[in-house]
Amino acid sequence: MPKVERGGWADRHWTSFDGLRLFYRDYAGPPDRPPLLCLHGLTRNSRDFAEFAERYAGKWRIIAPDFRGRGFSQWDPKPENYKPPVYAADVLQLLGELQVPEAIFVGTSLGGLVTMALGAFAPQRIAATILNDVGPELEPAGIERIGTYIGKPLSFGNWAAAAAGIAEAHAARHPHYTLRDWDHYARRICRERDGAIVFDYDMAIAENFRAAQGAPAVDAWPYFLALSGALLLIIRGEHSDLLSASAAQAMVDAHPNAELVTVPTVGHPPDLTEPVALAAIDRFLARIF
């Protein structure tokens, strides 16, 4: 597919180690500083970072991939590959093809877990990290909530119905959203397919998620501690049911150079467009360049 250039960004693809065609959006920025590599959540895609990129592109190069099975990336015929170590390998493949030696990782939820996984075996690739509402200790309540909707192939007759249905399910996480906000939210996480509005991910990603719930717990602290060699910003939603306030504070206590910022009134995860989050990110990036 030819590169499509539009207003400072380009839609591009790379090939994974096992032959999948994966998508990323590349926003132009200066070559003399590491790019911001934006990694989305479990059922989300690179469109989550569109407003974030509008703010920072130009000052920074922004690279926003779709994990395999999401957005414009190819679905994996082997659902067992839908897991953080594989996503981390895909990200390393992308950075290698782009000849990017290091990046500032911006990881929301699953994207933060992928960042921690990558830090464990390629810490030299991480210039700095922003973890958005995720850490080495995850609350069972949040995991249970995610399990209530992941992998359920709902469809909607039009965008208004999609926005209303999504708002009904998730209004507690974003209490200040307007109908317009929910429409925008729906258009980020859904797409039109065969005359219906559907969620923009492979429903098979639920298989590994559910299998993990019955497996022995994994100690993720060593993965988090692998990020200790670089600056860290932790952003947490005040009402997050996935990252508790105590777990976030423990992360700060364990890291030699971390800052914790809480975004008021929102749940999991903050959008990274809230004034408190943006002010924290601005300060953080100013410390780097």
ZAMARGU-4260 file (C-alpha; in steps of 0.2 Angstrom, whole numbers, plus 5000, padded with zeros to 4 digits):
<rodrens>
0) 5000/5000/5000 | 5007/5017/4996 | 5011/5029/5010 | 4997/5042/5012 | 5003/5059/5018
5) 4990/5070/5026 | 4993/5086/5036 | 5010/5081/5044 | 5006/5062/5047 | 5007/5046/5037
10) 4998/5030/5038 | 5011/5016/5036 | 5014/4997/5038 | 5027/4985/5044 | 5028/4966/5044
15) 5029/4957/5061 | 5042/4943/5064 | 5029/4930/5059 | 5023/4939/5044 | 5008/4949/5049
20) 5005/4966/5041 | 5004/4979/5055 | 4998/4997/5055 | 5005/5013/5062 | 5002/5031/5061
25) 5018/5042/5060 | 5017/5060/5064 | 5032/5071/5058 | 5044/5078/5071 | 5062/5083/5074
30) 5075/5069/5071 | 5086/5075/5085 | 5076/5069/5099 | 5068/5052/5103 | 5050/5050/5096
35) 5035/5047/5107 | 5029/5029/5105 | 5011/5028/5109 | 5004/5011/5114 | 4985/5009/5116
40) 4974/4998/5128 | 4967/4981/5127 | 4952/4983/5115 | 4958/5000/5108 | 4969/5006/5094
45) 4980/5020/5088 | 4965/5032/5086 | 4965/5035/5105 | 4981/5046/5103 | 4974/5057/5089
50) 4971/5072/5100 | 4987/5069/5110 | 4997/5069/5093 | 4988/5085/5088 | 4996/5093/5103
55) 5013/5086/5102 | 5017/5082/5084 | 5029/5094/5076 | 5038/5097/5093 | 5040/5078/5094
60) 5039/5064/5081 | 5024/5053/5086 | 5023/5035/5082 | 5006/5026/5086 | 5004/5008/5081
65) 4989/4996/5081 | 4993/4980/5090 | 4990/4965/5080 | 4971/4961/5080 | 4966/4979/5082
70) 4962/4994/5070 | 4971/4992/5053 | 4983/4979/5059 | 4980/4961/5053 | 4971/4949/5064
75) 4982/4934/5070 | 4976/4917/5065 | 4984/4911/5081 | 4974/4919/5096 | 4988/4913/5108
80) 4999/4926/5101 | 4988/4940/5108 | 4999/4943/5123 | 5012/4957/5129 | 5028/4948/5125
85) 5022/4946/5107 | 5016/4964/5106 | 5033/4969/5113 | 5042/4959/5099 | 5031/4968/5086
90) 5036/4985/5093 | 5055/4980/5093 | 5053/4975/5075 | 5045/4992/5071 | 5058/5002/5079
95) 5071/4992/5070 | 5064/4995/5053 | 5062/5013/5057 | 5080/5014/5064 | 5074/5022/5080
100) 5087/5017/5093 | 5076/5023/5108 | 5059/5031/5111 | 5049/5039/5125 | 5035/5026/5128
105) 5018/5031/5132 | 5008/5016/5137 | 4990/5016/5141 | 4984/5000/5151 | 4989/4985/5140
110) 5002/4997/5132 | 5010/5000/5148 | 5011/4981/5151 | 5020/4980/5134 | 5032/4994/5139
115) 5036/4984/5155 | 5039/4968/5145 | 5050/4977/5133 | 5060/4985/5147 | 5064/4968/5154
120) 5074/4963/5138 | 5078/4979/5129 | 5079/4993/5142 | 5091/5002/5130 | 5076/5006/5119
125) 5067/5016/5133 | 5072/5034/5134 | 5058/5038/5146 | 5041/5031/5151 | 5023/5037/5153
130) 5012/5024/5161 | 4994/5028/5160 | 4984/5020/5173 | 4993/5003/5174 | 5007/4995/5184
135) 5014/4979/5191 | 4999/4977/5203 | 4981/4977/5195 | 4965/4977/5205 | 4954/4962/5203
140) 4938/4973/5201 | 4945/4981/5186 | 4950/4965/5178 | 4933/4958/5182 | 4925/4973/5174
145) 4935/4971/5158 | 4930/4953/5157 | 4912/4958/5157 | 4913/4966/5139 | 4929/4960/5131
150) 4926/4948/5116 | 4907/4951/5115 | 4903/4955/5097 | 4890/4969/5099 | 4884/4979/5084
155) 4875/4995/5082 | 4863/5001/5068 | 4871/5018/5067 | 4884/5030/5076 | 4871/5037/5087
160) 4866/5020/5094 | 4884/5015/5096 | 4888/5031/5106 | 4872/5028/5117 | 4876/5010/5120
165) 4894/5013/5124 | 4889/5028/5136 | 4877/5017/5145 | 4891/5004/5148 | 4905/5016/5153
170) 4898/5032/5159 | 4904/5030/5177 | 4922/5031/5170 | 4920/5047/5161 | 4906/5056/5171
175) 4909/5073/5162 | 4907/5066/5144 | 4894/5074/5133 | 4884/5066/5119 | 4897/5073/5107
180) 4911/5066/5118 | 4903/5048/5117 | 4901/5050/5098 | 4919/5054/5097 | 4923/5039/5109
185) 4913/5027/5098 | 4922/5033/5082 | 4939/5029/5090 | 4935/5011/5096 | 4922/5006/5082
190) 4922/5005/5063 | 4908/5002/5050 | 4908/4984/5044 | 4895/4975/5033 | 4882/4989/5036
195) 4884/4989/5055 | 4895/4998/5068 | 4906/4986/5077 | 4921/4986/5089 | 4937/4987/5080
200) 4946/4972/5086 | 4947/4954/5084 | 4935/4946/5097 | 4948/4932/5099 | 4959/4943/5110
205) 4947/4938/5124 | 4954/4920/5124 | 4971/4924/5132 | 4963/4937/5143 | 4951/4924/5151
210) 4964/4910/5151 | 4976/4922/5161 | 4962/4924/5175 | 4963/4905/5179 | 4982/4904/5178
215) 4994/4907/5193 | 4998/4926/5196 | 5013/4933/5188 | 5025/4944/5198 | 5026/4959/5187
220) 5037/4970/5199 | 5053/4964/5190 | 5046/4970/5174 | 5042/4987/5182 | 5059/4989/5190
225) 5067/4986/5173 | 5061/5004/5169 | 5071/5011/5183 | 5085/5017/5172 | 5074/5031/5164
230) 5063/5045/5169 | 5045/5039/5173 | 5028/5048/5174 | 5013/5038/5181 | 4996/5045/5177
235) 4981/5038/5187 | 4963/5041/5186 | 4956/5046/5203 | 4942/5033/5202 | 4952/5019/5193
240) 4947/5002/5197 | 4963/4994/5189 | 4977/5004/5197 | 4974/5008/5215 | 4981/5023/5224
245) 4992/5012/5235 | 4999/5003/5221 | 5003/5019/5212 | 5012/5026/5227 | 5022/5009/5229
250) 5028/5012/5211 | 5034/5029/5215 | 5043/5023/5231 | 5051/5009/5221 | 5057/5020/5206
255) 5072/5032/5208 | 5065/5045/5197 | 5046/5044/5196 | 5032/5057/5197 | 5014/5052/5201
260) 4999/5063/5194 | 4981/5059/5198 | 4968/5065/5186 | 4952/5070/5196 | 4935/5063/5193
265) 4939/5050/5179 | 4941/5031/5180 | 4951/5019/5170 | 4960/5025/5160 | 4962/5044/5158
270) 4961/5050/5140 | 4978/5060/5141 | 4968/5075/5135 | 4963/5081/5153 | 4971/5098/5158
275) 4980/5089/5173 | 4987/5075/5162 | 4993/5087/5149 | 5001/5099/5161 | 5010/5084/5169
280) 5016/5078/5152 | 5022/5095/5147 | 5032/5096/5163 | 5039/5078/5160 | 5044/5081/5142
285) 5052/5098/5147 | 5064/5088/5158 | 5070/5077/5144 | 5072/5091/5131
</rodrens>
